[in-house]
Amino acid sequence: MSTMSDDDRDIDIESDAENDSDSRTHARNSLGGSGYYSQAEKRAHHNALERKRRDHIKDSFTSLRDSVPALQGEKVLSFQASRAQILKKAAEYIQFMRRKNNSHQQDIEDLKRQNSFLEQQIRALEKARATGNFMDAHELGLGIKSEGSSHDTDSSDGEGTTRRVKKLKINGVNVS
């Protein structure tokens, strides 16, 4: 007797719904309308369900393997990744993507702060222009310089993407 997860049972039930009604009709007709399956028919049906379940798991691992950049192309090499290796590499890739996503979220927050600061400066300049009082604008520190100060390289995804980080510099002070 094999154990099946709830997800596997759902898949098997859904995929075999039309097959079950046909085989029951066939069983009723062959047994004179009694509706009982023979042991051989039950075994054959169970084996078919089990084969579908195993095929589904195999297809899921293949799909997962093809989704992980470090494992792409493994199917054409003489070495084929085991299920344990597929799970390990997939977990590593998920962790890498989480770190990358967190980094991007931090960049977004930094850019939002910079945008807010720049919008504040624009309002101050517009106010200074309208009133003719440019001393207010100078006191805000509008000596803005934008520098490309650092480079981050993400090479663990195999693409080696380089990202230039812009820092906002106001009167010699970095604002990030």
N, C-alpha and C positions, 0 to 999 in steps of 0.2 A: 504494500500500500504506500503510495507516495503522498507526501504532504504538499499542499498547494497553498500559496498565499491567497488572501482575499482578492487581490488584484488579478492574479492568474485565474482564479475561479470566475471572476467577472468577465474576463476576456474569453474564456472557454465557453461560458454560458451564452454570451452574446454572439460569438462566432458560430456556435453550433445550434442555435435556436431553430433555424430552418432545416438543418440536417436531422434533428431529433424527431420532428413531426413526420418526416418522410420515412425514417427507419421504424418508427412505431407503427405507422400504417402498414409498412412492409411486414413487420413482425406479426401484426394482427391477421393480415391476409394469409401469411404462410402457416399460421397456427390455427386457422379456422376461426379467427375473430376473438381469440381469448385475450390477447394483449400482453402476454408475458414474453420476456426475452429469454433466450436460451443462454447458458453459461458462455458459450462461444461468442454469441452476439454481444453480451455484456463485456467480455474481455476485449473484443475487437473495438467496441465503442470506447472503452477506457484507454486502450492503446492509441487510438486516433486522437483522443483528447490530450493524452500525455505527449504525443508527438507534436501537436500544435503548440502546447505549452513550451516544450523545449525549443521549437523553432522560433517562437516569440522571444524567448530569452536570448537565443543566439543572435537574432536580428537586433535586439536591443543593445547587446554588447558590440556588435558591428557598428551600429549607429553611434554609440558612445565613442568607440575607437576613432571613427572618422571625424568626430567633433573635436578631438583633442589634437592641437597642432603637433605636439611631440610624437604622436603615434600615426599621423597621416602618412600614407605610403607604406605602412608596415605590411599590408596585405600582398604587396608585390615583391617584397624582399624574401629571401630564404628563411629569415627569422620572422615568426609571427607572434605577436604579443599574447601572453596568456591573460585569462580573465583577471587574475590578481594584479598583473602589471597594468592592465587597462584601468582598473579601479584606482590603483595607486597614482598613475599619471593623471587621471581625471581629477582626483582630489587635489593634487599639486596644482593643476591648472586652475581649479576653482579658487584656491587660496591666492594664487598669483593674480587672478582677475579681481578678487576682492581688494587686494592691496592696491592694484592699479586704479580701481574704481574709487577707493578712498582718497588716493592722491588726486584724482580728477575732481572729486568733490571739494577737496581743500583748495585746488586751483580756482574752482568756481566761486567759492566763498571769498578768496583773495580778490578776484576780479570784481565781485559785487561791491566789496569795500572800496576798491579803487574807483569804480564807477560812481559810487555815492560821493566820494571825496571830490571827484572831478565835476560832478553835477553841482555840488556846493560851491565850487570855485567859479563855475559858469554863472551861477546866480549872483555871486558877489561881483563878478566882472560886469554883468548886465546892469546891476544896481549902480556900480561905480560909473559906468558909461552914462546911465540915465541922469545921475546926479552931478556928474562932472567931477566927482571926488575920487581921483585915482589913488590917493593915499591909502584908502581902505583896501583896495586890491593889492597894493604892494605889501601891506601889513599881513595879508593872508599868506604870503609866501608863494607867489605865483611863479617863482623861478623853477619851472618844472623841466626835468630832464627824464627821458625814458632810456634805460640802458638794457642791453641784452647782457646779463651778467653771469648767467650760469647755463650749463647744458645738462640735461638729464637724458640718459640713454636707457631705454628699456630693451634689453637684448634677450631676456629670458623667453620671450614669445617667438624668438627666431627671426623676427623681422628687423631688429636693430633700429627702431624708430628713434629719432633724435628730436627733442623738444626744446625750444629756446624759451627760457623763462624771462619775462619782462618784469622789471622792478621799477616802481615809480619813485623818483627821487625828487624831493622838494627841498630847495635851499640846502643841499648837501646831506639831507637825511632821507634814508630809504623808508618808503611807506609800502607795506605789504599787507 
